[in-house]
Amino acid sequence: GSCMPDENKKRLVEMLFKKDIPLIEDDIYGELFFGKKRPTTCKAFDKKGMVLQCGSFSKSLAPGYRIGWVAPGKFKEKLIRMKRMNNVSTNTLAQAAIAHFLQNGRYELHLRHLRKALHTQSLRYIQAVTEYFPEDTRITRPQGGFALWVEMNKKVDAYKLHKRALKHNIGIAPGHIFSTQGQFQNYIRLTCGLPWNDRVEEAIKTLGELIRKV
């Protein structure tokens, strides 16, 4: 992935303001930064309530809870109506559990440990991809989150690789599913959220072997 410079975020918000176009900001990985400072959000430049900032605890705390939040700006009432029409309400017990966790100040401590762990894991995954994949492979070095974007030789069909990998019980995301125009046919997304172990290393080694056979 990549991080948009703050100046570009400001320009984007101002450009949309002029056209009276709202911006939905998907900030679900914002808390999982590796540096010293959390990336600035587009919402920080919102002076008219036109940015709907969406966050989630599913990526940073408890995936199974499926709890998120939104700072809707001027669209609060419309958002509440849409929420009620779609699923009426969210799991009350799960919300209460997360609220208790936040009130006790344990969330920030949890995030510090999680960021450190994810950063270490991402470096280990990158090292393994560099070691086991063909030399012409390119890989991102993200500043947060737990996904790696891998570019392979153009002769490699990521979707076919995905299907072959499944036969070895290895899950990868072919790049074209992240495009509306059929791009990224030779790209894959690797998740590095799973703690590093021998099984993960063997899976990456197997992926490298499958790519070399193309």
Contacts in CASP RR format, 6 or more apart in sequence:
PFRMAT RR
TARGET T0000
AUTHOR 0000-0000-0000
METHOD contacts of the structure
MODEL  1
GSCMPDENKKRLVEMLFKKDIPLIEDDIYGELFFGKKRPTTCKAFDKKGM
VLQCGSFSKSLAPGYRIGWVAPGKFKEKLIRMKRMNNVSTNTLAQAAIAH
FLQNGRYELHLRHLRKALHTQSLRYIQAVTEYFPEDTRITRPQGGFALWV
EMNKKVDAYKLHKRALKHNIGIAPGHIFSTQGQFQNYIRLTCGLPWNDRV
EEAIKTLGELIRKV
1 140 0 8 1.000
1 142 0 8 1.000
1 147 0 8 1.000
1 149 0 8 1.000
2 140 0 8 1.000
3 39 0 8 1.000
3 143 0 8 1.000
4 12 0 8 1.000
6 40 0 8 1.000
9 40 0 8 1.000
9 41 0 8 1.000
9 42 0 8 1.000
9 44 0 8 1.000
9 45 0 8 1.000
10 45 0 8 1.000
12 23 0 8 1.000
12 42 0 8 1.000
13 23 0 8 1.000
13 42 0 8 1.000
13 45 0 8 1.000
13 46 0 8 1.000
13 50 0 8 1.000
13 51 0 8 1.000
14 45 0 8 1.000
16 22 0 8 1.000
16 23 0 8 1.000
16 50 0 8 1.000
17 47 0 8 1.000
17 48 0 8 1.000
17 50 0 8 1.000
20 50 0 8 1.000
21 50 0 8 1.000
22 50 0 8 1.000
22 51 0 8 1.000
22 52 0 8 1.000
22 75 0 8 1.000
23 42 0 8 1.000
23 50 0 8 1.000
23 51 0 8 1.000
23 52 0 8 1.000
24 52 0 8 1.000
24 54 0 8 1.000
25 41 0 8 1.000
25 42 0 8 1.000
25 43 0 8 1.000
25 51 0 8 1.000
25 52 0 8 1.000
25 53 0 8 1.000
25 54 0 8 1.000
26 54 0 8 1.000
26 55 0 8 1.000
27 41 0 8 1.000
27 43 0 8 1.000
27 53 0 8 1.000
27 54 0 8 1.000
27 55 0 8 1.000
28 54 0 8 1.000
28 55 0 8 1.000
28 56 0 8 1.000
28 58 0 8 1.000
28 59 0 8 1.000
29 59 0 8 1.000
29 144 0 8 1.000
29 145 0 8 1.000
30 38 0 8 1.000
30 39 0 8 1.000
30 41 0 8 1.000
30 144 0 8 1.000
30 145 0 8 1.000
31 38 0 8 1.000
31 59 0 8 1.000
31 60 0 8 1.000
31 111 0 8 1.000
32 59 0 8 1.000
32 60 0 8 1.000
32 111 0 8 1.000
32 114 0 8 1.000
32 115 0 8 1.000
32 118 0 8 1.000
32 144 0 8 1.000
32 145 0 8 1.000
32 146 0 8 1.000
33 39 0 8 1.000
33 115 0 8 1.000
33 143 0 8 1.000
33 144 0 8 1.000
33 145 0 8 1.000
34 115 0 8 1.000
34 118 0 8 1.000
34 119 0 8 1.000
34 122 0 8 1.000
34 142 0 8 1.000
34 143 0 8 1.000
34 144 0 8 1.000
34 145 0 8 1.000
35 143 0 8 1.000
35 144 0 8 1.000
39 143 0 8 1.000
41 53 0 8 1.000
42 51 0 8 1.000
42 53 0 8 1.000
43 51 0 8 1.000
43 53 0 8 1.000
43 71 0 8 1.000
45 51 0 8 1.000
46 73 0 8 1.000
48 74 0 8 1.000
49 73 0 8 1.000
49 74 0 8 1.000
49 75 0 8 1.000
50 73 0 8 1.000
50 74 0 8 1.000
51 71 0 8 1.000
51 73 0 8 1.000
52 70 0 8 1.000
52 71 0 8 1.000
52 72 0 8 1.000
52 73 0 8 1.000
52 75 0 8 1.000
52 79 0 8 1.000
53 70 0 8 1.000
53 71 0 8 1.000
54 68 0 8 1.000
54 69 0 8 1.000
54 70 0 8 1.000
55 68 0 8 1.000
55 69 0 8 1.000
55 70 0 8 1.000
56 67 0 8 1.000
56 68 0 8 1.000
56 69 0 8 1.000
57 65 0 8 1.000
57 67 0 8 1.000
57 68 0 8 1.000
57 98 0 8 1.000
58 64 0 8 1.000
58 65 0 8 1.000
58 66 0 8 1.000
58 67 0 8 1.000
58 68 0 8 1.000
59 145 0 8 1.000
59 146 0 8 1.000
60 111 0 8 1.000
60 114 0 8 1.000
61 98 0 8 1.000
61 101 0 8 1.000
61 107 0 8 1.000
61 110 0 8 1.000
62 94 0 8 1.000
62 98 0 8 1.000
65 91 0 8 1.000
65 94 0 8 1.000
65 97 0 8 1.000
65 98 0 8 1.000
66 91 0 8 1.000
66 94 0 8 1.000
67 90 0 8 1.000
67 91 0 8 1.000
67 94 0 8 1.000
67 95 0 8 1.000
67 98 0 8 1.000
70 79 0 8 1.000
72 78 0 8 1.000
72 79 0 8 1.000
101 107 0 8 1.000
101 110 0 8 1.000
115 144 0 8 1.000
117 195 0 8 1.000
118 144 0 8 1.000
118 145 0 8 1.000
118 146 0 8 1.000
118 192 0 8 1.000
118 193 0 8 1.000
119 144 0 8 1.000
121 146 0 8 1.000
121 192 0 8 1.000
121 193 0 8 1.000
121 194 0 8 1.000
121 195 0 8 1.000
121 196 0 8 1.000
122 141 0 8 1.000
122 142 0 8 1.000
122 144 0 8 1.000
122 145 0 8 1.000
122 146 0 8 1.000
122 148 0 8 1.000
122 192 0 8 1.000
124 192 0 8 1.000
124 196 0 8 1.000
125 148 0 8 1.000
125 190 0 8 1.000
125 192 0 8 1.000
125 196 0 8 1.000
125 200 0 8 1.000
125 204 0 8 1.000
126 139 0 8 1.000
126 141 0 8 1.000
126 148 0 8 1.000
128 200 0 8 1.000
128 201 0 8 1.000
128 204 0 8 1.000
128 205 0 8 1.000
129 137 0 8 1.000
129 139 0 8 1.000
129 148 0 8 1.000
129 150 0 8 1.000
129 190 0 8 1.000
129 204 0 8 1.000
130 137 0 8 1.000
130 139 0 8 1.000
132 204 0 8 1.000
132 205 0 8 1.000
132 207 0 8 1.000
132 208 0 8 1.000
132 209 0 8 1.000
133 150 0 8 1.000
133 152 0 8 1.000
133 204 0 8 1.000
133 207 0 8 1.000
133 208 0 8 1.000
133 211 0 8 1.000
134 152 0 8 1.000
134 153 0 8 1.000
134 208 0 8 1.000
134 211 0 8 1.000
134 212 0 8 1.000
136 152 0 8 1.000
136 153 0 8 1.000
137 150 0 8 1.000
137 151 0 8 1.000
137 152 0 8 1.000
137 153 0 8 1.000
137 211 0 8 1.000
138 150 0 8 1.000
138 151 0 8 1.000
139 148 0 8 1.000
139 149 0 8 1.000
139 150 0 8 1.000
139 151 0 8 1.000
140 148 0 8 1.000
140 149 0 8 1.000
140 150 0 8 1.000
142 148 0 8 1.000
142 149 0 8 1.000
146 191 0 8 1.000
146 192 0 8 1.000
146 193 0 8 1.000
147 189 0 8 1.000
147 190 0 8 1.000
147 191 0 8 1.000
147 192 0 8 1.000
148 189 0 8 1.000
148 190 0 8 1.000
148 191 0 8 1.000
148 192 0 8 1.000
149 187 0 8 1.000
149 189 0 8 1.000
150 187 0 8 1.000
150 188 0 8 1.000
150 189 0 8 1.000
150 190 0 8 1.000
151 186 0 8 1.000
151 187 0 8 1.000
152 158 0 8 1.000
152 161 0 8 1.000
152 186 0 8 1.000
152 187 0 8 1.000
152 188 0 8 1.000
152 211 0 8 1.000
153 186 0 8 1.000
153 211 0 8 1.000
153 214 0 8 1.000
154 186 0 8 1.000
155 186 0 8 1.000
155 214 0 8 1.000
156 186 0 8 1.000
156 211 0 8 1.000
156 214 0 8 1.000
157 185 0 8 1.000
157 186 0 8 1.000
157 214 0 8 1.000
158 172 0 8 1.000
158 174 0 8 1.000
158 175 0 8 1.000
158 176 0 8 1.000
158 184 0 8 1.000
158 185 0 8 1.000
158 186 0 8 1.000
158 187 0 8 1.000
158 188 0 8 1.000
159 174 0 8 1.000
159 176 0 8 1.000
159 185 0 8 1.000
161 172 0 8 1.000
161 174 0 8 1.000
161 188 0 8 1.000
161 207 0 8 1.000
161 210 0 8 1.000
161 211 0 8 1.000
161 214 0 8 1.000
162 171 0 8 1.000
162 172 0 8 1.000
162 173 0 8 1.000
162 174 0 8 1.000
162 188 0 8 1.000
164 210 0 8 1.000
165 171 0 8 1.000
165 172 0 8 1.000
165 206 0 8 1.000
165 207 0 8 1.000
165 210 0 8 1.000
168 203 0 8 1.000
168 206 0 8 1.000
168 210 0 8 1.000
170 203 0 8 1.000
170 206 0 8 1.000
170 207 0 8 1.000
172 188 0 8 1.000
172 189 0 8 1.000
172 190 0 8 1.000
172 207 0 8 1.000
173 188 0 8 1.000
173 189 0 8 1.000
173 191 0 8 1.000
174 187 0 8 1.000
174 188 0 8 1.000
175 183 0 8 1.000
175 184 0 8 1.000
175 185 0 8 1.000
175 187 0 8 1.000
175 188 0 8 1.000
175 189 0 8 1.000
176 182 0 8 1.000
176 183 0 8 1.000
176 184 0 8 1.000
176 185 0 8 1.000
176 187 0 8 1.000
178 184 0 8 1.000
178 189 0 8 1.000
190 204 0 8 1.000
194 200 0 8 1.000
END
